[in-house]
């Protein structure tokens, strides 16, 4: 199976399955001389790790990262960085009943159609378990970007329950299990998700990621647009069904005057935008404002409620998926979205430097 690599100058290749002995990735293109240790990567994996609350899958994985190559005496060498994460808590027997069954909403049918074989244990390669690799790669990308660029994310909507912009406080995000910037909304979500979970059902979410401190000039006008690469990165995440930059689809309802990000000269002598409908990107190139992107995550397809499907031989059946699953997979998607944004930005930083020397 090809297409396991993301990026251009900064790129990573992931490998492994949900219920195999391990997963991992190889990061290529990281410049030499950057201080890097496992302690720089582990906190981001801990943020994504399953089993941290009753609102996520109870699979207990320590997600302990191991650096196998590309680092010597605490610094990157410029050679490929190989990363390993062992799988410790597989329960493959939970999936034995679906060996011949196609789970609606999953990649079971499409993997079979393409390859003629599929790993039915937790979805194999199509499992969200693969995203731990991306988070590890994203931690390295952040080291390339440096401390002046701040990447952060949150959940702005679960089902029809939306955060109140008036209550938005980034300091609230680490204080609740939902990555929610609205303390009141987080309380409401707790009650709501408890009911969804007890009903054996699931719900979708919207995740927002931002990057502050990105200088103007990164990206390219046509086929290397910064926003198209960000959208590609977000859409490559499991369960993502939509991506937007800045105001996104809402911009279709604005007039030109409403949508214009008017400009004045700031006190620092640099352009200052009076709004940010563009999401910090104009013509595929960063404009120096905060980069804002969002993605829509569909409801978890593995649910305890029976849904109609067919078997590999064409028999009509009802499928009820056993195992340990997220009632809202969008919650744990935040660190993954942050990582993909970091990887895209690190790639564009190196591409920009390669083209302009800056």
Buried (B, 14 or more C-beta within 10 A) or exposed (E): EEEBEBBBBBBBBBBBBBBBEEBBBBBBBBBEEBEBEBEBBBEBBBBBBBBBBEBBBBBEBBBBBEBEEBBEEEBBBBEBBBBBBBBEEBEBEBBEEBEEBBBBBBBBBEBBEEEEEBBBBBBBBBBBBBBBBBBBBBBBBBBBBEEEBEBBBBBBBBBEBEBEEEBBEEEBBEEBBBBBBBBEBBEBBBEBBEEBBEEBBBBBBBBBBBBBBBEBBBBBEEEBBBBBBBBBBBBBBBBBEBBBBBBBEEBEEEEEEEBBBEEEEEEEEEEBBEEBBBBBBBEBBBBBBBBBBBBBBBBBBBBBEEBEBBBEEEEEBEBBBBBBBBBBBBBBBBBBBBBBBBBBBBBBBBBBEEEEEE
